[in-house]
Amino acid sequence: MADTYNIGIAGLGTVGVGVIDILNRHGDLLAKRAGRPVAVRAVSARDRHRDRGVDISGYDWCDDPVALARRDDLDLIVELIGGSDGPALALAQACLEGGRAFVTANKALMAYHGADLAVLADRMDAPLAYEAAVAGGIPVIKALKEGLAGNEISHISGILNGTCNYILTKMEEDRRDFGDVLAEAQQLGYAEADPTFDIDGHDSAHKAVILAMLAFHAVPAVDTAPVVGIRALDTVDIDYARELGYKIKLLGTARRTEDGIEVCVHPAMVPLDHALAGVRDATNAVMIQGDAVGETVYIGPGAGRGPTASAVVGDIIDIVRGHTSPALGRAAHDLPAMVPLDDAQRFANFYIRLRVNDAVGVVAEVAQLLSDADVSIDGLLQRGRAAKGGVYLVITTHATTEARAADVVAALDKLDNILEPPALLRIEA
Amino acid sequence: MADTYNIGIAGLGTVGVGVIDILNRHGDLLAKRAGRPVAVRAVSARDRHRDRGVDISGYDWCDDPVALARRDDLDLIVELIGGSDGPALALAQACLEGGRAFVTANKALMAYHGADLAVLADRMDAPLAYEAAVAGGIPVIKALKEGLAGNEISHISGILNGTCNYILTKMEEDRRDFGDVLAEAQQLGYAEADPTFDIDGHDSAHKAVILAMLAFHAVPAVDTAPVVGIRALDTVDIDYARELGYKIKLLGTARRTEDGIEVCVHPAMVPLDHALAGVRDATNAVMIQGDAVGETVYIGPGAGRGPTASAVVGDIIDIVRGHTSPALGRAAHDLPAMVPLDDAQRFANFYIRLRVNDAVGVVAEVAQLLSDADVSIDGLLQRGRAAKGGVYLVITTHATTEARAADVVAALDKLDNILEPPALLRIEA
């Protein structure tokens, strides 16, 4: 068997320890699969002496992670530091510039700098792999880049953030408010102390951007993608969703339209009989539509030590075996910038939920307003009274633009008979 | 860009035409993804002059498929002839012996000869790829061999035959008998004129064997795997399954147990909240459990022109890019033969459904028989009368062996109060 393949790991948090654990436990099995033994040789982290539950005394220690890239005895560097810039980016650049293989679980790094890093990787013929950056343990980057390489991709939609899906599941199944479930999730360690990045959709947006680059061979600007999180969701809408045959899921979406590529994140109504609707708790899932294959769906754990380490080790073994698929699925030097669609180019069916005065003529007033705005009503539901006063009026629309839907909601909000700001959600057909 | 990569295709049925169609339509896109243009140069099929809806006049024609393997101008051969032996096997051997890349959609070939072909491929350093052989367009071979390569796999279970899942879905949703639905499926072209191979589970068994080889690095004997199809399923059991919180699916299973590897096919009760339970019609799905990743599920079209061709083209692009993962996930020359478990080593929870005389003491008699056989009852359900006379009695058991369950059912069948042969199904926890 060939010589040992030596890796360096930058960042020894839960995932780094998970990678070391897999390499230790499955050394023989992985050597057979990879064709040669794989061993950690050097590590870098903030605190050398923290007890991590694994013995790192046999590895060389580097205080500076970027120093790992300068060591000639390392074949591959794993970056688990996190953050889109700073040491993670410096390490990635130094590593690839030196022609060395680079594996990362860092979605922010790949969302903001993936295209540039891919150009560098192509030029230096250095492998760049990032399976763990999207949907944790589910090998969806590989599916998109390799397994479905024969397809023109039309649509990707995914449950990409476990924290949000956990909160939505609890809100629905236990009929509890967002704030209540979030507080519990924070206590249990399922949500960060500052949950903004997850619940406001930014984490999902990073992942959607990475999937869009791979699927459409163009580079979206991360900060122009429309992103709506789950903070404003009301349990009443979750109840109505179920009544109408849907579940509400936070979806990261990348879709080819006549006008261009749409990349966005929003809570959406997913039909109950779709595989994404059945995905509960912190599980992630990605739906990919290709012109030859049709629709495929990938479901699994989206985060955590084992699943993320599984993806990192999968990347390592690929590279040890000599896999050489281009980082973004094709040469990256001439990828065009993606032009974001404006709201008048983004079409969907919508769910609008109003709390209105229980008075004669209100439904007619609302219907007239939609008609005047040229928004076609698909369904209308009024039943029971709202605990807060008035009654709920639920409207589903035929396809219209985000712009028109937003205008309609703004106009509705100004009516005297509307008692609180309307809820607006996309319906996924 | 590098020179054109030339492929030969043996077999121009629906999948072969699908492959040609993808290569024609997406030539530029695929060239960018693969790094060089990919073109069909030679083909072989039974009838040169049949109208296939694609123009094959630009390709060299070979009457003998094996002649493709002797052409120095071909870089890769795609085998779409079918059959475990005969020309498909001869072509595979000739191709790999010549060190040429070989891509196949042939599950029978891989189930019976995959291990030998992998040894040959390893020795000649010739790529051997067969993504299309299992679960059509879903890249599950790739997930297992590459994406989850960091895991010790414990359990794979899949809906691997679209015809069976279509029939089961119709039986359940339309409450129609097996024979009725089968006849309709044959008329619609969803089932073969001779459906034996599908509905009796042999097709699923071939695929389960391939997954088992990859997951467990051992070689099962195809013909010793216990295989039960869906022919004997009664709609009454589908109804009871739903009542108990399950759907009945035909599962191909490969599982690591204390005694060895279990490879089998059987209709089983799948909990309604599991992703496999929601898989309808001809869709396929595969669940894979690994020690690091946990459970992942892959869902998509399992057959048909586009999905199967998608998998074949994915394999082609992998090989053009220079991917070199070993055909069975590790060197194949020293893979052990899998020792089939006997029925006393195969454990499950069971569902037993009886039609019994509506008489005093019958339940006690049945319960006593199970107790004497040391089979522990988990649940018992008796309600309503059977249209055919008597009443239905449904028993679910705690874990016991296949042997003991079969003995119990044989003993029950001999009781005077049992009006028809009992139904016996596995329950998947």
Interface residues (C-beta under 8 A of the other chain):
Chain A: G18 I22 H26 L29 L30 K32 R33 A34 G35 E131 G137 I138 P139 K142 A143 E146 G147 L148 A149 G150 N151 E152 H217 D273 A275 G278 V279 R280 G290 D291 A292 V293 G294 E295 T296 V297 Y298 I299 G300 P301 G306 P307 A309 S310 A311 V312 V313 G314 I316 I317 D318 R321 G322 H323 T324 S325 P326 G329 R330 A331
Chain B: G18 I22 H26 L29 L30 K32 R33 A34 G35 E131 G137 I138 P139 K142 A143 E146 G147 L148 A149 G150 N151 E152 H217 D273 A275 G278 V279 R280 G290 D291 A292 V293 G294 E295 T296 V297 Y298 I299 G300 P301 G306 P307 A309 S310 A311 V312 V313 G314 I316 I317 D318 R321 G322 H323 T324 S325 P326 G329 R330 A331
